[in-house]
Amino acid sequence: MEKAIVVAYDKNRAIGRNGDLPWGRSLPADLAHFKKLTKGGNVIMGRKTFESIGSRPLPERENIVISSRPTGVKKVLTAMNLRSALALSRYPTFIIGGSQVYKDALDTPEIDTIYATEIDVEFPDADTFFPKLDMTVWEEVSRTYHPTDDDNAYAFDFVTYKRK
């Protein structure tokens, strides 16, 4: 069963600014890609990520939040750490943030795929970052370029990395 990371980051690996995405909602193609990848699966996220999406479950997915206390939200499971969250997973599983959960996932051997959206811009006021990939562990297996267009404010690449 698939266990993967799904992440979008800028040229400096920025993933957050003040509890939101640095690019806001200016990349609807990335949001659609995220939904297509994760629909029908488990999504695992940290408490701050859960709060950043409105403290509500993402629809059509089983939501697992890593937190020391239950969320109190129906249809949201809580786990104390990534290992416990993975043990709760019954479907293809996608780690969706934040930075500490990503760091833990990169150190977890059963996480074997990264679906990254690499945005061709720098957000200098970002405050949260995705860890640098160790390319002795990961290899790029596909890349699809998406230019700026009427709907998407920035150019980006959909990139898939696999654990070697």
Secondary structure, 3 states (H helix, E strand, C coil): CCEEEEEEECCCCEEEECCECCCCCCCHHHHHHHHHHHCCCEEEEEHHHHHHCCCCCCCCCEEEEECCCCCCCCCEEEECCHHHHHHHCCCCEEECCCHHHHHHHHCCCCCCEEEEEEECCCCCCCCEECCCCCCCCEEEEEEEEECCCCCCCCCEEEEEEEEC
